[in-house]
C-alpha cells in the first residue's frame, strides 16, 4: 500500500491507526537522518528540500530499498511518496499495490502542520502548497494513480477507524 496526500492531510495518523508500524516505510526518514547528521532542524522545508534534490538526481532512488523491505516483511505501507515515477515503478513491480489518497481541506492541514512545525506561518503554508503542487508529483499521482480516496475532514475518529480496518486487512493478507 502506498499512502499519498498533501502535507498535513493525516497520512501519519492513518498509519498509526493501522497498527503496522513495523511494516511502514516513511519516505521522509532518509531526509530526517540527513538533517540530523548535518545538525539542521527537521522542518517541512528542510525535508522537502532534501527529497526534491534526491528525486531530481535519481527519480527512483528509494525503489530498490522499498522492494527489498516488501520481500522481507510480506507487506509494506509506504507513507508519503511525492514522486509519480516512484509510485508507477512500485505498482509495476508489485501490481497488487493499492494507492490510497488521504485528503483534508487546507484549513485543517494548516492547523495540523502548525502543531507539528511550530514556526509555520500562513505564508509558509502557501509556499508548501505551491511546492507540493509544482515541484512534486502529487498532482499526477492524484489524477492518474490513486485507487482509493479517504476524506479526513472533521471526523478524526472515523479516519482512525478506517485505518484500523486497513491494518486488519493488511495483516491478514500479509500472513
N, C-alpha and C positions, 0 to 999 in steps of 0.2 A: 504494500500500500504506500502510495506517495501522497502526503498531505501538502496542499498548496493554499496560499491565501495571502492577502496583504498583511503587512506588519500590524500586529495588534488585533488580528481577526479572531484569535483564540486557538490557534493550532496547538500550542504547548498545553493549554488547558485540556484540549481534546485528548492529546496523547496521555496526559496524566490520568484522565478519567478511564482510558483504555486499560491501564494497569499493565502495560507491556514495556516498561522502561528498559529492561534488559534486551529487548528486541527493537530498540529505537536507534536511529541514526539521525543526529541533528546536523543539518548542512552547515550550520554556523559554528560547530565545535572547533573545526580546524582554525577558523579565523580567531576565535576566542583564545585558543592556545597561542597563536602567533602574537596576539596583543599582549597577553600576559608575559611572554618571553621578551617582548620589546619594552615592557614596563608602561604600556599605554592603557588608558581606560577602556573598558568594554562598553562601548556605546553603539547605538544603531549605526551612526555614520561610519565609525571605525570598522565595524563588522562588514557593512556593505562595501566599504572601500576595498578591503582585502578580498572579499568574494568576487567583486566586479573585476579586480585585477587578475585574479586566478582564472576566472571564466574567460576573460579576454585572451589570455595566453594559451589556455588549453581548455576548450569548452567541455570536455568530458573527463576532467581531471579526477573526479571522485567516483566514476562509474565502476572501475575495477575493484576498488575497496568495498563499495556497496554490494557488488555481486558476490564478492568473497564472503562478506558477512551474511548475506542471504543464504548462501550454500551451507555455512556453518550453523546458522540458527533455525533454518526451516521456514521462517517468515521474518519480515522486517518492515518496520514503519519508518519511512524516510520523511523527516519533518523539515519543511521549509525550502524545497527546491525552488530556485529562481531561474533556471535555465531550461528553455523549451527543448534544446537539443539533448540535454541530460535526461529529461523525462522521456523523450521519444526513444532514446537508446535503452533506458531501463525497461520500458514497456516492450521494446523489440526483443530484448534478451530474455524477458520473463513476461510472456503475453498474458499471464493471469494477474498481472499488476492492476490494481484498482487505483485510479487517481481521484482523490477526494478534495474538493474545494471547501474550505471553511470561510464563511463570509460574515461580515458585520458592517454596519454603517460607519461612516467616517467619524461621527461624534463619539461613538463607543470606542473605536480604535484609538482615537486621540487620548481619551481618558485612560485606557489601558496602557498605552505607551508612556504617558506622563507618569504613571505609577512605577513602571519598570525603569524608565530612563529619566530621572528626576529633573534634568535640565532642559527637557524638551519644551519648546515654545510652539505656538500655532504656526509661526513662520517655518520653524524647523520641520514640523509635521507636514506642511505643504511641500517642502523640499523632498521629504521622504516619499510622499505620494507621487511627486513628479519623477523622482529617480526610479521608483518601482514601475511606473507606467512606461518610462522611456528607456532606462538602462538595463532593466532585467527582462526576462522573457515571460513575465507573468501574464501579460495581455494575450500572448499567443497560447500559453498553456490554458488560460481560462476559455478562450474561444474554441480551441481545437482538441484539447487533450483530457478534459475533465469528464469523469464518468458519473460522479455524484456531487451534488452541491448541498451543503448543510448551512442553514442560516443560524448565526449566533448573535441575534439581536434581541436583547431584553430578557431572555429566558435561559440563564446560565445553567440551571438545574436540568432543563430539557436537553441542552447540548451535552452536558456531562452524562446523562442517561443514554444518549445515542452513542457517546464514546464508550461507555461500559458495554453496550451491546456489540459494538465493533470489536472490542477487546475479546469478548467471549467467542465471537465468530473466528477471529484470527487464531486464538489459542487452540480452538477445536480443529480448525482447518490445518494448522501447522503441526499438529501432533500425529 
